[in-house]
């Protein structure tokens, strides 16, 4: 779970960062807290905050499967066309179309 905290003063912010830098452990309601400086608010895609890691993993799996299916189809299609080209090449003998004097 993530929480964004806005401190009233620079002192509170500096204390939270000092806890992280010094490797101190802080617990609240039995859970260990860790502090990080937040990115700029304009850098956060707020619409995607509700997407869980599990949903992201599932989306990745679906994307990989779709990509592999498309690659397999492309391979099969190119292989099929190359086979037809080879069959036509074997069926019809090459001819020298130069004029004979």
PyMOL commands that set and color helices and strands:
alter all, ss='L'
color gray80, all
select helices_A, chain A and resi 10-21+41-43+46-48+53-91
alter helices_A, ss='H'
color red, helices_A
select strands_A, chain A and resi 26-28+31-33
alter strands_A, ss='S'
color yellow, strands_A
deselect
rebuild
show_as cartoon
